[in-house]
């Protein structure tokens, strides 16, 4: 088949749209999709400093590459921020990939570790987690969000761009329903921003399939990490991911339909809940009451460590 845009040799066909593209047009289409998403939801305003959350995986490195192309020569400085959770045999390679690409692109790269910020690595903290009914991903996510905010504040960024893609969005929507967290659906609204937090989050890849991001990474030479996080299969998200992939395999385009439906539900039926207007009694960060979630977990880890 021929490319629908330039007439060249077909390379990839989008099942949800029927559009066939050559390699060059496919790669450029990813950049254009991200640009349209940014524009549609007014994610990045002129002159804002953007902190790109770079884990070192294919998605975040692809996002950095795309944003570097989109904002080359503009008054929107980019800085890459990486969080080292302290997972032995996993994070070191990712940080190395991130460092190599940021040097190639000429982008400032700042790394902040759990050890530096909280006093313990994720591996060390998970001894405590075994006593509680909580997945490693849920546990890590609480600290990772705080660490990203702290890193963005240190580089004086206006916002954080994360590489969450269409698959991530649909998974999160489904997980909120499964956990009964209907009120949280409002937080998925691309227009939602909580002014009580230091930096807002944007997701330029939210309308792009994970598989297309992976193909973009392969085509543009973005490195792939050789190992996965050892904790990634503990939570319900892994099962939801596998189920949605099976559905997509049997019914091409269904993820895109679910994404559009999710946006409709979020925008028409869900209201963003009030969040964190009371300062945490320990760290002063926004909290619903008393200790924030980060400090609650940190105190529990510290108490567990003292008892060992």
PyMOL commands that set and color helices and strands:
alter all, ss='L'
color gray80, all
select helices_A, chain A and resi 23-40+58-70+91-105+114-118+122-129+136-154+166-178+182-188+210-220+236-250+254-269+293-307
alter helices_A, ss='H'
color red, helices_A
select strands_A, chain A and resi 12-13+20-21+50-53+78-84+108-113+159-161+200-202+278-279+286-287
alter strands_A, ss='S'
color yellow, strands_A
deselect
rebuild
show_as cartoon
